Amino acid sequence: MAKTFKPIFTITNRITAPIDFGDNEGVIYLGYPYHSEPAIPWGRTGSYALSNKVYGTQGLTIGSHYAGNPGPRYLTFYADNSTCLTGTITINQGEVQYVTSESLGPDSNLIVLNGGIGEGNCSYAGLTPLFPNVYVTNRHPIWLGPEGGTLSARYGYRHPTYTGKISGPGMLGITGHGGCTVTLLNDGNDYSGGTYVRGGQLRVGCTSEGGITGTGKLGSGPVTIAGSGGDQSAGLLIWSTNAIAPTQSVAILNGPPSTYDRLELYALWTRIGSLEGNGRVMLSSTTGMSRGCTLYVGCNNRSTEFSGFIHDASEGMPGTLVKEGSGTLTLSGYNCYGGYPRFSTPGETKVLGGTLLVNGTVMTPTHVTNGATLGGSGVLTSNVVVNGGTLAPGASTGILRTGHVKLYANATFEVELNGTAVGTQHDQLKVNGWLDLGGCTLSVKPGYLPAIGDSYTIIDNDGTDAVTNQFSCGRGVAGTYNGKTVAFVVNYAGGDGNDVVLNAVPVGTMILVR
């Protein structure tokens, strides 16, 4: 026979008898209601259990009396309550652990999380499976209230999968340890408060692991990946092409050596709004894919910097990065995606919109088109091709190092001249390989009034191979400073014999073509 309680009661230990709330909404408090009462055996951060069935037709609300409690509280549902507990289960504080999805009643029971995503205090409302080393599927719909809530996968390689729709205005938090993974497999998830991965792994969609197969998606709002280090590094694993909206921002905030926070991409392509932080991005591939993942960045038109590094999987196919949108993406880390030189057909870096500034290293061939701009003061170790875009060394003034360079007639090569010191006062392209100017446009932007005879090596071409073709301006070009025209002679055999050098001359100087 079930033990009948008042609609509101406090759990201070393990309850072994059945509980019957009847037709009342049950309200469960974890711990004694006042700080002055005796400490419970598990302390204020204790664990509590409902070992037997819970009866009720109007759902449950779960919370804690200890506002400001320094640690989390756990309430475990052990029994199968699928035939006896109906209604909404609201978790305002603490973490509810379950053995199976049925522990929380029938699949139609809505779970409301509305206690925050913080861990280690009472502003935390969460769900987690109880037993380690198992794959558990939770089929309940989840509503994230304004305070948000957390799905966790703690010690012991717990792997919960959520197939119910996740909705509501709040933020979804993910926390866990090591290889513990939370998987989302619902294409209709539409919560709007963003996603914060604090530890463990969040996997969206899956081809097959532990019997799990399907697609899924994140709700809207910013995506943040920021673990606390050690075994609480954080990862987001994307297996579905539509798992994230094209306008969503992604921030990976804690990179090596403090932690291993990362974004791993297993779909054929993934499109995100922007990328920032200092973690890792892995452009991976799955069985049967002839290419690695293509990551599109920039659809929200924000300007961001990513100082981490982008790479392929160790045994994966070569990945590609595509910059789109009107904003600026600055890459200031070491980026070795693209499989170069392991593959005869490597991945690429494509600049299709806005500006890509390389202040670190990029190892793939790079193509600039569609009116986009490539610049920076870093190193592009492979070929650069500009067809309908702009190549502009520096992020103001600077030296950009490249492999072979090919510019087409519809391209622009742009340099800033603020003085005669290379790198610090004027731009330079340092080419390791051949150079074909292709009749492109030379755009000179003086930031001061040069003296007659001032000289600028704007392209330092290595070796002895001559420059192929010239700029469309031929041997003479002009710029403007404070409304005054500044004229330059262009020498395609300057420096050590194959560099491109500008020399300031009086306006109207006759240039002899030889």
PEBELVEN-V820874 format. One record per backbone hydrogen bond with DSSP energy under -0.5 kcal/mol. CO is the residue of the C=O (numbers start at 0). NH is the residue of the N-H. Records with the same first field share a line. If there is no record, write none. Layout:
BEGIN
CO: NH, NH
END
This chain:
BEGIN
1: 3
2: 19
6: 26
8: 28
9: 11
10: 30
12: 48
13: 15
14: 50, 51
17: 2
18: 54
19: 4
20: 23
21: 56
23: 57
25: 60
26: 8, 28
27: 62
28: 10, 30
29: 64
33: 36
39: 42
42: 45
45: 73
47: 75
48: 14, 50
49: 77, 78
52: 18
54: 20
55: 85
58: 25
59: 89
60: 27
61: 91, 92
62: 29
64: 66
65: 68
68: 121
72: 94
73: 47
74: 96
75: 49, 77
76: 98
78: 80
80: 83, 84
83: 55, 85
84: 105
85: 58
87: 59, 89
88: 111
89: 61, 91
90: 113
93: 125
94: 74, 96
95: 127
96: 76
97: 129
99: 102
100: 103
101: 80, 104
105: 108
106: 140
109: 88, 111
110: 112, 142
111: 90, 113
112: 144
115: 124
121: 123
122: 117
123: 93
124: 149
125: 95
126: 151
127: 97
133: 135, 158
135: 137, 160
136: 100, 138
137: 162, 163
140: 110
141: 166
142: 112, 144
143: 169
144: 147
147: 114, 115
148: 172
149: 126
150: 174
152: 176
153: 157
155: 132
157: 180
158: 135
159: 182
160: 137, 162
161: 184
164: 141, 166
165: 189, 190
166: 143
167: 191
169: 192
170: 148, 172
171: 195
172: 150
173: 197, 198
174: 152
176: 179
179: 200
181: 202
182: 161
183: 204
185: 188, 216
190: 219
193: 171
194: 223
195: 173, 197
196: 225
197: 227
199: 234
200: 181, 202
201: 236
202: 183, 204
203: 238, 239
205: 213
208: 211
211: 208
213: 205
219: 193
221: 194, 223
222: 250
223: 196, 225
224: 252, 253
228: 231
229: 232
230: 177
231: 227
232: 199
233: 261
234: 201
235: 237, 263
236: 203, 238
237: 265, 266
239: 242
242: 217
244: 247
247: 272, 273
248: 222
249: 275
250: 224, 252
251: 277, 278
252: 254
253: 260
254: 257, 258
257: 229
260: 279
261: 235
262: 281
263: 237, 265
264: 283
267: 293
269: 295
271: 297, 298
272: 299
273: 249
275: 251
276: 306, 307
278: 308
279: 262
280: 282, 310
281: 264, 283
282: 312
283: 292
285: 288
292: 294, 319
293: 269, 295
294: 321
295: 271
296: 323
297: 300
301: 303
303: 329
304: 276, 306
305: 331, 332
308: 280
309: 335, 336
310: 282
312: 315
317: 291
319: 294
320: 349
321: 296, 323
322: 351, 352
326: 354
327: 303, 329
328: 330, 356
329: 305, 331
330: 358, 359
332: 334, 360
333: 335
334: 362
335: 338
337: 346
338: 341, 342
343: 345
346: 364
347: 320
348: 366
349: 322, 351
350: 368
353: 372
354: 328, 356
355: 357, 374
356: 330, 358
357: 377
359: 378
360: 334
361: 380
363: 381
364: 348
365: 384
366: 350
367: 386
368: 371
371: 389
372: 355
373: 391
374: 357
375: 393
377: 400
378: 361, 380
381: 402
382: 365
383: 405
384: 367, 386
385: 407
386: 369
387: 370
388: 411
389: 373, 391
390: 413
391: 375
393: 375
397: 427
398: 400
399: 429
400: 379
401: 431
403: 383
404: 435
405: 385
407: 410
410: 440
411: 390, 413
412: 442
414: 444
415: 417, 426
416: 446, 447
419: 421
420: 424, 425
421: 423
424: 417
425: 422
427: 399, 429
428: 430, 459
429: 401
430: 432, 461
433: 404
434: 467
435: 406
436: 439
439: 471
440: 412, 442
441: 443
442: 414
443: 445
444: 416
447: 449
450: 453
453: 503
455: 457, 501
457: 428
458: 460, 499
459: 430, 461
467: 436, 437
469: 438
470: 473
472: 475
474: 489
476: 487
478: 485
480: 483
483: 480
485: 478
486: 504
487: 476
488: 490, 502
489: 491
490: 493, 500
493: 496, 498
498: 493, 500
499: 457, 458
500: 490
501: 455
502: 488
503: 452
504: 486
505: 508
509: 511
511: 513
END
